Amino acid sequence: MASDDLAGFIAGLPKAELHVHHVGSASPRTVAELAARHEGRSPVPADPALLAEYFTFTDFAHFVEVYLSVVDLIRDAEDVRTLTYGVAQDLAAQQVRYAELTVTPYSSVARGIPAEAFCEAIEDARREAEKEFGLVLRWCFDIPGEAGLPSAEQTLRIALDQRPDGLISFGLGGPEIGVPRPQFKPYFDAARAAGLRSVPHAGETTGAQTVWDAIRELGAERIGHGIFAAEDPALLEYLGEHGIPLEVCPTSNLRTRAVADLAEHPLAKLVAAGVPVSVNSDDPPMFGTTLNNEYLVAAKLLDLDAAGVAELARQGVRHSFASGQVKSALLAEIDAYAATAS
Ligand SMILES: O=c1[nH]cnc2c1ncn2[C@@H]1O[C@H](CO)[C@@H](O)[C@H]1O
């Protein structure tokens, strides 16, 4: 199948998205509109054409700085509602049927949006998206690592006090350098005791030890990124044996300069070692990508044909925290599509 045909196959393929950030998914149009409202008071350009340059990152720390400047544009619950609905619409347009969206309530609450109003806004958008697009949305509430333990405490409190219906997991994002995972153990323990699944980022910008810490200290059931696990054969074996999947986002790793070149991306090495992986988009407009494009990138890295790509989509479903019913319906849909379209 030619590359154009494969792109067409991917575009129509029903998919799950497991690693995508809320604010990081805002379309350039949405970001530019929000920036226009705060012109003169925000470094974010109000012209969508200038955003690509603004979203050129020198390293991961620069990425977080830029990310937070966009977070700063979201000032009230109406902004949250509009943003979330737009993200759902963009996912549905790519034939995403189920998505776990990483949301950072701490950042918005710290900027003055009450926790209750924030949760109400995302829940409104979630219900609307399910009704209008048939997209099942779930939330991962993550601790922004750079904001330290007070942000962990508050993220946990918001999760447990508000407990929005769509909330299924607890995460940890932001920088890894200078933000050791073990200090977050009590918060993950409490979140897990309350029935939330554990999905911290680890091994995105630091080495295998961070992934071990995420597993041993935070009870990680899936790992955000985890690409530096490739450095440690014992860890690769452990991930495979215990079925702990990595949520891999190839273009993100390139754009934050975690990986110098796609040719050096460890996806193929991880798969060859028997590590379960899914392919995801992270912060698609900020990285100039889409989930569909990430599938195409992964197909090149793994040398996959249409059947291989369909299997990748099945992995995303299997690694998700969706209900058994949602999983079987989506797997059946993928099977039916692959049988007719390839
Ligand atoms: O690739 C990523 N790695 C880590 N954090 C990220 C990424 N993309 C977006 N965020 C977001 O960065 C904020 C600051 O900690 C958090 O809101 C986190 O969700």
Ligand as a Chemical Component Dictionary entry (heavy atoms), coordinates in Angstrom:
data_LIG
# 
_chem_comp.id                   LIG 
_chem_comp.type                 NON-POLYMER 
_chem_comp.pdbx_formal_charge   0 
_chem_comp.three_letter_code    LIG 
# 
loop_
_chem_comp_atom.comp_id 
_chem_comp_atom.atom_id 
_chem_comp_atom.alt_atom_id 
_chem_comp_atom.type_symbol 
_chem_comp_atom.charge 
_chem_comp_atom.model_Cartn_x 
_chem_comp_atom.model_Cartn_y 
_chem_comp_atom.model_Cartn_z 
_chem_comp_atom.pdbx_ordinal 
LIG O1  O1  O 0 4.789  15.770 27.044 1  
LIG C1  C1  C 0 4.469  16.238 28.156 2  
LIG N1  N1  N 0 5.150  15.854 29.264 3  
LIG C2  C2  C 0 4.875  16.350 30.486 4  
LIG N2  N2  N 0 3.903  17.265 30.710 5  
LIG C3  C3  C 0 3.194  17.706 29.650 6  
LIG C4  C4  C 0 3.438  17.208 28.358 7  
LIG N3  N3  N 0 2.572  17.821 27.521 8  
LIG C5  C5  C 0 1.823  18.638 28.258 9  
LIG N4  N4  N 0 2.183  18.568 29.546 10 
LIG C6  C6  C 0 1.548  19.385 30.602 11 
LIG O2  O2  O 0 2.493  20.319 31.050 12 
LIG C7  C7  C 0 1.948  20.959 32.185 13 
LIG C8  C8  C 0 3.038  21.400 33.086 14 
LIG O3  O3  O 0 3.432  20.420 33.959 15 
LIG C9  C9  C 0 0.973  19.964 32.782 16 
LIG O4  O4  O 0 -0.291 20.556 32.684 17 
LIG C10 C10 C 0 1.108  18.740 31.877 18 
LIG O5  O5  O 0 -0.133 18.069 31.732 19 
# 
loop_
_chem_comp_bond.comp_id 
_chem_comp_bond.atom_id_1 
_chem_comp_bond.atom_id_2 
_chem_comp_bond.value_order 
_chem_comp_bond.pdbx_ordinal 
LIG O1  C1  DOUB 1  
LIG C1  N1  SING 2  
LIG C1  C4  SING 3  
LIG N1  C2  SING 4  
LIG C2  N2  DOUB 5  
LIG N2  C3  SING 6  
LIG C3  C4  DOUB 7  
LIG C3  N4  SING 8  
LIG C4  N3  SING 9  
LIG N3  C5  DOUB 10 
LIG C5  N4  SING 11 
LIG N4  C6  SING 12 
LIG C6  O2  SING 13 
LIG C6  C10 SING 14 
LIG O2  C7  SING 15 
LIG C7  C8  SING 16 
LIG C7  C9  SING 17 
LIG C8  O3  SING 18 
LIG C9  O4  SING 19 
LIG C9  C10 SING 20 
LIG C10 O5  SING 21 
# 
